[in-house]
Amino acid sequence: MSWLEQPHSRRKALSTASGLVVGAALPGTAAAQAAAHTAAPNSPAAASFTNPVLWQDFADIDIIRVGNAYYYSASTMHYSPGAPILRSYDLVNWEFAGHSVPVLDFGSKYDLNGARGYVRGIWASSLAYRPSNRTFYWLGQIDFARTYIYTATAVEGPWSRLTTIGTAYYDAGLLVDTDDTLYVAYGNTTISVAQLSSDGRTQVRAQQVFTTPSSVGTLEGSRFYRINGNHYIFLTRPANGQYILKSTSGPFGPYTMRQVLLDLRGPVAGGGVPHQGGLVQTQGGAWYYLAFVDAYPGGRIPVLAPVTWTSDGWPVVQLVDGAWGASYPGPVVPAPPRQVTPMTGVDTFDGTALKPKWEWNHNPDNSRWTVDNGLTLRTATVTNDLYWARNTLTHRIQGPTSTATIQLDHSAMRDGDRAGLALLRDSSAWIGVRRDGGATRVVMVNGLTMDSSWNTTGTGTEVASAGVSGTRVWLRANADIRPGAARPGTFSYSTDGTNFVRLGPAFTMGNSWQFFMGYRFALFNYATQALGGSVRVERFELSAP
């Protein structure tokens, strides 16, 4: 998670195409590339995988293996529940498993109650597993004020808060050492290590262990490891480099530093340099580095590369033609026990709970929504500003292009209500239903904007509309989130679920990094006059070519 005070390094990274790299080369022959692209993409049976392994917004990666399963935690800022956990059995195919932070109960701003938590909340955090008590630990600081630790015996939950620690462990990495002691590496430029009590509830010692040389600049994003008797702190130089510290004398150092990569060409056209993320070892002993690349407007997306180690204990990223490879041989792992749940497909909101792929914009008002073989959204806010509207439900966009379609029953809307499907970020647009004076129209609205302090500067302008009858309408948004391209979002609607009509002009999605999170599809329903109306989303489909 890069500090807002470091705009120069972030902007530089997004425009970097080449430069100094440290790494060993893998052959990039035409035959090898052809084999990679003819194999079934990201199939467990494929001889190779392609990058990105997952084209969705999952930044500030921490990755661990427990038995034959790999778990991946990421940042979510103001979205709730926070800190999603993905699961994989091969490092390539991933599914949602749960969330480490059930609710952002860190102040009323996370409830959209008098204040807002945009670009706050869950920043770079850490996920670890403690074999001695068979427990998962999540650790993260909130609002630069304090650190929270949550625990669970299964990643699906339930997760509960173990403790609050007065020190804010910024961009922290949690280590369960070989003697079961818990350590935390953290900081920006000045890197420190803390030791926690045996129950993980308090800090018993903290010490600065490294100061970043001025020639390097900023280092942050700590990941903490013990490998072959040495302690390592894996650090990012936002957003174009990766460095590592090594201690042969224990967790408190002293540490020596080595560059892992700098200005390395990444595998995503128009995207940034692979950086941050974490190291993980397979069951067979092979090592991999799961990093992310800045790829706005979609966000920060994960890329995977094999790692080898020098004889004196330093990691080396394996390169293809001097760059992070677009493809590599697949990890050699045991056969998965099952196929993971695809990231695309249809959700009919079966059962009585949301699936873990969904996250709310801030905490929801739980009295105003239900799942019961369909999603009912009752109006929860009277406002003319979508950024203030509670109970907006979001879903990550699948890149490089994808389409979201919802089936919406609007029969219970009331005058002044607005409901629909948005492309949500600090510059937004939506297609939806307006109910005014007893009449229903489908409209396309753009011009929803925020300033650099995340205050609303535009509540939207209606640019196209059409009358609709009946009680149901199908709304569709298509998003092209390829970085460096035109970045269009387009909207259409249907009255029969088959024949769709384009509505409004293309919306150009913003590609600045400062909001950190990428665009999302968002389902919303808010009132501009009075509460009491509702809509029912009977079906959501995410499709990608």
VOGU-3710 file (C-alpha; in Angstrom, 3 decimals, decimal comma):
1> mswleqphsr> 0,000/0,000/0,000  1,748/3,143/-1,165  1,595/6,302/0,910  -0,330/9,213/-0,557  2,732/11,345/0,113  4,710/9,422/-2,517  3,049/10,455/-5,818  6,289/10,771/-7,764  7,301/7,129/-7,415  3,796/5,901/-8,192
11> rkalstasgl> 3,504/7,950/-11,357  6,954/6,898/-12,492  6,080/3,241/-12,120  2,939/3,500/-14,217  4,920/4,871/-17,153  7,912/2,565/-16,819  8,587/0,256/-19,738  12,132/-0,925/-19,146  15,180/-0,502/-16,976  17,564/-2,268/-14,637
21> vvgaalpgta> 16,480/-5,728/-13,527  17,960/-8,381/-11,320  17,001/-11,919/-12,251  17,790/-15,090/-14,105  16,463/-15,775/-17,573  14,181/-18,537/-18,738  14,065/-19,335/-22,450  11,469/-17,368/-24,387  11,528/-19,291/-27,629  8,707/-19,043/-30,121
31> aaqaaahtaa> 7,922/-22,714/-29,569  7,658/-22,243/-25,831  5,401/-19,228/-26,241  3,215/-21,051/-28,740  2,846/-23,997/-26,364  1,857/-21,642/-23,567  -0,905/-20,049/-25,593  -2,332/-23,249/-27,040  -2,737/-24,897/-23,629  -6,059/-24,411/-21,900
41> pnspaaasft> -5,578/-21,103/-20,087  -4,973/-21,478/-16,385  -6,211/-25,085/-16,440  -4,890/-27,358/-13,681  -3,876/-29,771/-16,446  -2,110/-27,126/-18,537  1,649/-27,333/-18,967  1,875/-23,592/-18,442  -0,047/-20,666/-17,046  -0,499/-17,140/-18,325
51> npvlwqdfad> -0,212/-13,848/-16,444  -2,114/-12,266/-14,878  -3,261/-15,386/-13,078  -6,382/-13,480/-12,076  -7,502/-10,282/-13,784  -9,340/-8,719/-10,869  -8,389/-6,084/-8,326  -6,593/-7,820/-5,433  -3,728/-5,664/-4,184  -1,240/-5,712/-1,299
61> idiirvgnay> -0,998/-9,471/-1,507  -0,113/-11,761/1,345  0,060/-15,430/0,411  0,496/-18,569/2,507  0,182/-22,312/2,084  -1,511/-24,541/4,645  -1,267/-28,190/3,667  -2,320/-28,470/0,039  -4,226/-25,188/-0,077  -2,925/-21,694/-0,840
71> yysastmhys> -4,568/-18,629/0,672  -4,293/-15,055/-0,567  -5,350/-11,947/1,347  -5,796/-8,471/-0,158  -6,724/-4,869/0,616  -10,291/-3,566/0,395  -10,175/-0,021/1,845  -13,767/1,133/2,518  -15,481/-2,023/1,245  -17,193/-4,321/3,740
81> pgapilrsyd> -16,665/-7,072/4,730  -12,932/-6,419/4,447  -9,759/-8,342/3,692  -11,003/-11,052/1,312  -9,330/-14,449/1,323  -8,908/-16,354/-1,913  -8,102/-20,069/-2,088  -6,204/-22,077/-4,671  -4,743/-25,537/-4,996  -2,284/-24,714/-7,782
91> lvnwefaghs> -1,403/-20,987/-7,376  -3,104/-20,277/-10,708  -6,837/-20,879/-10,304  -8,404/-18,956/-7,420  -11,784/-18,750/-5,715  -13,307/-16,653/-2,949  -13,198/-18,328/0,454  -14,173/-15,638/2,970  -13,238/-12,333/4,618  -11,011/-11,789/7,650
101> vpvldfgsky> -12,766/-8,590/8,801  -16,533/-9,192/9,085  -17,474/-5,523/9,551  -15,538/-2,244/9,523  -16,453/-1,269/13,076  -13,715/1,347/13,291  -15,910/4,459/13,463  -19,120/5,911/12,081  -17,468/7,051/8,851  -17,393/3,418/7,740
111> dlngargyvr> -21,202/3,405/8,069  -21,614/6,506/5,851  -22,954/8,128/8,993  -21,985/11,795/8,946  -18,608/11,006/7,396  -17,149/8,709/4,757  -14,292/6,219/4,769  -13,241/6,292/1,124  -9,570/5,315/0,707  -9,314/4,458/4,411
121> giwasslayr> -9,979/1,151/6,137  -8,222/-2,056/5,113  -4,812/-1,193/3,709  -1,929/-3,622/3,284  -2,363/-6,252/5,977  -1,140/-9,746/6,757  -2,485/-13,293/6,914  -0,734/-16,120/8,775  -1,438/-19,606/10,069  -0,309/-20,882/13,461
131> psnrtfywlg> -0,015/-24,679/13,480  0,222/-24,925/17,270  -3,412/-23,919/17,713  -4,581/-24,531/14,131  -5,641/-20,910/13,836  -5,506/-18,292/11,086  -4,466/-14,762/12,061  -5,182/-11,521/10,226  -3,339/-8,369/11,294  -3,780/-4,822/10,012
141> qidfartyiy> -3,602/-1,200/11,125  -6,540/1,160/10,687  -6,385/4,935/10,220  -2,727/5,080/11,348  -4,045/4,803/14,909  -3,965/1,190/16,063  -3,633/-2,417/14,952  -6,312/-5,095/14,983  -5,873/-8,862/15,004  -8,649/-11,239/13,985
151> tatavegpws> -8,582/-15,034/14,217  -10,480/-18,024/12,871  -9,990/-21,762/12,726  -11,151/-21,827/9,087  -10,776/-19,143/6,448  -14,514/-19,258/5,781  -15,010/-18,030/9,318  -16,411/-17,114/11,662  -13,679/-14,535/12,230  -13,555/-12,657/15,530
161> rlttigtayy> -11,394/-9,880/16,911  -8,645/-11,214/19,145  -7,137/-7,924/20,245  -6,431/-4,261/19,584  -2,847/-3,026/19,891  -2,058/0,649/20,423  0,826/0,677/17,943  -0,152/1,139/14,285  1,884/-1,506/12,446  1,911/0,134/9,029
171> dagllvdtdd> 2,061/-2,222/5,996  2,815/-5,115/8,318  3,880/-8,702/7,803  3,082/-11,283/10,498  5,485/-14,174/11,088  4,769/-17,313/13,080  8,347/-18,362/13,751  9,558/-21,935/14,022  9,427/-21,694/17,835  5,792/-20,470/17,622
181> tlyvaygntt> 6,699/-16,883/18,548  4,717/-14,176/16,768  6,664/-11,315/15,163  5,537/-8,334/13,096  7,679/-6,424/10,571  6,323/-3,000/9,662  7,030/0,581/8,660  7,717/2,978/5,826  11,395/3,673/5,087  12,201/2,963/8,741
191> isvaqlssdg> 11,513/-0,732/9,236  10,836/-2,171/12,687  10,113/-5,567/14,207  7,755/-6,204/17,116  7,393/-9,358/19,185  3,914/-10,235/20,425  2,947/-12,080/23,575  2,422/-15,825/23,331  -1,346/-15,330/23,082  -0,910/-12,663/20,388
201> rtqvraqqvf> -2,803/-10,019/22,336  -0,066/-7,549/23,297  3,292/-6,236/22,198  6,211/-7,264/24,393  9,098/-5,758/22,412  9,649/-3,474/19,428  12,863/-2,390/17,768  13,909/-0,515/14,651  15,927/-2,911/12,499  16,621/-1,058/9,240
211> ttpssvgtle> 16,716/2,403/7,714  16,286/2,573/3,953  19,229/4,222/2,161  18,391/7,551/0,526  19,566/6,098/-2,784  16,647/3,637/-2,651  14,026/6,029/-1,312  10,886/4,466/0,120  10,475/0,861/1,231  7,240/-0,505/2,715
221> gsrfyringn> 4,819/-3,424/2,348  6,654/-5,787/4,726  6,332/-9,554/4,411  8,182/-11,494/7,111  9,681/-14,977/6,630  11,999/-17,497/8,206  13,645/-19,581/5,483  16,502/-22,019/6,015  17,291/-20,493/9,400  17,453/-16,898/8,128
231> hyifltrpan> 14,914/-14,134/8,703  13,787/-12,129/5,683  11,716/-8,963/5,318  10,394/-8,623/1,780  9,755/-4,959/0,889  8,399/-2,947/-2,010  9,655/0,297/-3,472  6,348/1,789/-4,607  5,514/1,172/-7,308  8,493/-0,006/-9,358
241> gqyilkstsg> 10,788/-2,135/-7,220  11,166/-4,966/-4,763  13,926/-5,396/-2,166  14,651/-7,933/0,517  16,382/-7,765/3,893  18,171/-10,778/5,375  19,270/-11,479/8,931  21,367/-14,460/9,968  21,160/-13,380/13,625  17,482/-13,591/14,436
251> pfgpytmrqv> 14,347/-11,513/13,848  15,809/-8,298/15,276  18,763/-8,293/12,918  21,089/-6,840/11,891  19,763/-6,965/8,329  21,480/-6,572/4,999  19,611/-5,494/1,866  19,534/-6,724/-1,721  17,539/-5,550/-4,736  15,180/-8,159/-6,153
261> lldlrgpvag> 13,849/-6,155/-9,106  13,635/-2,571/-10,297  11,755/-1,126/-13,283  11,128/-4,640/-14,532  8,930/-4,948/-17,600  5,667/-6,568/-16,588  3,452/-9,052/-18,421  0,366/-6,817/-18,777  0,391/-4,467/-21,765  0,047/-0,902/-20,525
271> ggvphqgglv> 0,417/-2,022/-16,909  3,069/-1,258/-14,347  6,005/-3,024/-12,753  5,342/-6,222/-10,759  5,953/-5,464/-7,093  4,797/-5,984/-3,491  3,062/-9,291/-2,802  4,698/-12,290/-1,219  6,749/-15,463/-1,476  5,346/-18,952/-1,078
281> qtqggawyyl> 6,776/-22,487/-1,252  5,006/-25,407/-2,874  4,692/-28,841/-1,316  7,570/-29,993/-3,533  9,896/-27,218/-2,379  9,633/-24,822/-5,338  9,263/-21,108/-4,630  7,017/-18,546/-6,294  6,484/-14,820/-6,048  2,913/-13,529/-6,362
291> afvdaypggr> 3,111/-9,788/-7,031  0,684/-7,272/-8,459  0,878/-4,772/-11,285  -0,891/-1,431/-11,450  -3,443/-1,900/-14,227  -5,946/0,930/-13,901  -8,844/1,442/-14,417  -9,284/-2,155/-13,231  -6,982/-1,847/-10,251  -3,973/-3,885/-9,168
301> ipvlapvtwt> -3,897/-7,433/-10,473  -1,817/-10,490/-9,476  1,013/-11,956/-11,541  3,034/-15,060/-10,666  6,669/-15,998/-11,339  9,002/-18,770/-10,133  11,845/-17,906/-7,781  15,174/-19,614/-7,221  17,688/-19,007/-4,445  21,402/-18,251/-4,658
311> sdgwpvvqlv> 23,858/-20,394/-2,746  24,211/-17,646/-0,145  20,461/-17,354/0,422  19,000/-14,616/-1,771  15,869/-14,962/-3,961  16,051/-14,485/-7,733  12,943/-13,978/-9,871  13,072/-16,097/-13,029  12,666/-13,900/-16,107  11,655/-14,486/-19,710
321> dgawgasypg> 13,545/-12,407/-22,266  14,558/-9,949/-19,560  11,009/-9,433/-18,269  8,443/-10,949/-15,947  7,070/-13,712/-18,142  3,700/-13,604/-19,825  3,687/-17,364/-19,228  5,644/-19,945/-17,243  5,519/-23,699/-16,695  2,748/-24,503/-14,263
331> pvvpapprqv> 3,583/-25,227/-10,620  4,048/-28,911/-9,870  1,504/-29,610/-7,140  -0,710/-32,517/-6,096  -3,928/-32,961/-8,023  -6,541/-30,544/-6,646  -9,284/-32,169/-4,571  -11,854/-30,323/-6,701  -12,187/-27,504/-9,179  -12,392/-24,055/-7,657
341> tpmtgvdtfd> -15,498/-21,926/-8,133  -15,100/-19,710/-11,229  -14,767/-15,962/-10,789  -17,352/-15,400/-13,524  -20,822/-16,854/-13,948  -24,362/-16,443/-12,647  -25,542/-15,638/-9,137  -29,257/-16,046/-8,454  -28,735/-15,181/-4,783  -29,809/-18,635/-3,736
351> gtalkpkwew> -29,943/-19,391/-0,034  -30,076/-16,663/2,583  -26,549/-15,200/2,557  -24,379/-13,347/0,101  -21,502/-15,231/-1,450  -18,034/-13,980/-0,449  -17,407/-12,370/-3,865  -19,719/-9,514/-2,827  -18,644/-6,468/-0,787  -20,637/-3,415/0,237
361> nhnpdnsrwt> -19,542/0,178/-0,292  -18,960/0,895/3,420  -20,914/-1,084/6,014  -24,518/-1,807/5,064  -27,651/-1,153/7,061  -28,474/-4,815/7,621  -32,120/-4,071/8,284  -32,524/-2,867/4,710  -31,467/-5,877/2,648  -32,159/-9,594/2,481
371> vdngltlrta> -31,124/-12,587/0,438  -33,785/-15,222/-0,116  -33,348/-16,744/-3,569  -32,978/-13,189/-4,809  -31,507/-9,979/-3,405  -33,911/-7,391/-1,998  -32,522/-3,880/-1,565  -34,763/-1,551/0,421  -33,901/2,113/0,244  -31,532/2,904/3,123
381> tvtndlywar> -30,612/6,546/2,440  -32,392/9,680/1,299  -29,837/11,476/-0,886  -29,159/12,634/-4,410  -25,571/11,377/-4,209  -24,672/7,763/-4,939  -21,434/8,184/-2,964  -23,533/8,802/0,179  -26,041/6,018/-0,506  -25,843/3,075/1,876
391> ntlthriqgp> -26,275/-0,546/0,794  -24,534/-0,263/-2,550  -23,316/-3,793/-3,273  -20,164/-4,215/-5,371  -18,500/-6,889/-7,475  -15,029/-6,740/-8,993  -14,749/-6,382/-12,759  -13,170/-9,265/-14,660  -10,487/-8,123/-17,093  -9,504/-7,408/-19,697
401> tstatiqldh> -13,176/-6,927/-20,668  -16,349/-8,224/-19,092  -20,076/-7,651/-18,930  -22,395/-7,555/-15,929  -26,119/-8,083/-16,432  -28,792/-7,864/-13,748  -32,468/-8,771/-13,796  -34,280/-6,145/-11,745  -37,833/-6,232/-10,413  -38,707/-2,562/-9,853
411> samrdgdrag> -42,402/-2,974/-9,024  -41,976/-1,827/-5,401  -40,047/1,370/-6,138  -41,513/4,643/-4,877  -41,454/8,120/-6,332  -37,968/9,606/-6,125  -36,216/6,234/-5,975  -33,176/5,428/-8,108  -31,963/1,860/-8,622  -29,597/0,207/-11,029
421> lallrdssaw> -26,118/-0,883/-12,047  -23,068/1,381/-11,813  -19,441/1,484/-12,792  -18,248/2,735/-9,414  -15,099/4,630/-8,559  -14,190/8,277/-7,889  -15,555/8,999/-11,370  -18,696/6,957/-12,002  -21,628/6,322/-14,322  -24,738/4,155/-14,140
431> igvrrdggat> -27,756/2,754/-15,881  -30,897/2,355/-13,843  -34,556/2,963/-13,173  -36,065/6,261/-12,028  -39,526/6,424/-10,514  -41,017/9,923/-10,610  -44,660/10,954/-10,500  -45,728/7,340/-10,835  -43,829/6,972/-14,132  -40,839/4,701/-14,686
441> rvvmvngltm> -37,931/5,444/-16,975  -34,636/3,713/-17,603  -31,802/6,250/-17,655  -28,074/6,495/-18,175  -26,275/8,936/-15,858  -22,652/10,045/-15,878  -20,672/12,851/-14,263  -20,539/11,398/-10,747  -17,204/12,642/-9,412  -15,084/13,096/-6,307
451> dsswnttgtg> -12,158/15,401/-5,601  -8,777/14,374/-4,229  -10,148/14,425/-0,685  -12,984/12,100/-1,739  -15,676/14,716/-1,396  -18,439/14,609/-3,994  -17,983/17,186/-6,752  -20,669/15,906/-9,120  -23,857/13,950/-8,416  -24,434/13,009/-12,036
461> tevasagvsg> -26,191/14,169/-15,164  -28,867/12,206/-16,986  -27,698/11,901/-20,588  -30,154/9,367/-22,032  -33,504/7,824/-21,110  -36,331/5,631/-22,347  -39,736/4,748/-20,995  -40,315/1,223/-19,713  -43,442/-0,667/-18,731  -44,026/-3,823/-16,760
471> trvwlranad> -42,262/-4,773/-13,545  -38,899/-6,102/-14,741  -35,967/-4,728/-16,666  -32,556/-6,138/-17,516  -29,628/-3,754/-17,103  -26,187/-4,328/-18,560  -22,775/-2,705/-18,184  -19,728/-3,599/-20,252  -16,279/-2,577/-19,022  -12,997/-2,544/-20,944
481> irpgaarpgt> -10,361/-2,188/-18,229  -7,254/-2,724/-20,341  -4,705/-0,203/-19,050  -3,515/2,358/-21,556  -6,438/1,706/-23,912  -9,622/3,713/-24,430  -11,167/2,357/-21,203  -14,830/2,581/-22,273  -17,799/1,566/-20,195  -21,073/1,131/-22,057
491> fsystdgtnf> -24,622/0,540/-20,885  -27,709/-1,140/-22,327  -31,097/-2,418/-21,211  -33,695/-4,989/-22,209  -37,362/-5,564/-21,469  -37,252/-9,275/-22,322  -33,765/-10,378/-21,227  -32,755/-11,175/-24,802  -32,773/-8,045/-26,940  -30,634/-5,266/-25,491
501> vrlgpaftmg> -30,697/-1,615/-26,508  -27,665/0,618/-26,025  -28,388/3,642/-23,842  -26,200/6,729/-23,674  -22,654/7,476/-24,776  -19,579/5,523/-23,807  -18,213/6,436/-20,389  -14,430/6,768/-20,177  -13,247/5,187/-16,946  -10,534/7,070/-15,071
511> nswqffmgyr> -7,102/5,506/-14,702  -5,472/7,540/-11,930  -4,038/5,476/-9,087  -4,884/7,734/-6,152  -8,218/6,052/-5,348  -6,208/2,797/-5,203  -9,185/0,490/-5,713  -10,206/-0,268/-9,284  -13,626/0,141/-10,836  -16,387/-2,182/-9,683
521> falfnyatqa> -19,817/-3,146/-10,860  -22,259/-1,873/-8,234  -25,921/-2,617/-7,471  -27,728/0,262/-5,787  -31,118/1,517/-4,639  -31,540/4,864/-2,891  -34,306/7,353/-2,267  -34,317/11,042/-3,071  -37,634/11,772/-1,291  -38,497/9,204/1,385
531> lggsvrverf> -37,622/5,692/2,455  -39,953/2,749/1,920  -39,305/1,550/-1,628  -37,424/-1,567/-2,660  -36,132/-3,492/-5,647  -35,338/-7,141/-6,128  -32,290/-8,331/-8,048  -33,260/-11,760/-9,277  -30,112/-12,557/-11,227  -26,561/-11,263/-11,678
541> elsap> -24,350/-12,548/-14,445  -20,677/-11,716/-14,983  -19,413/-12,864/-18,363  -16,076/-12,450/-20,087  -15,149/-13,327/-23,678
//
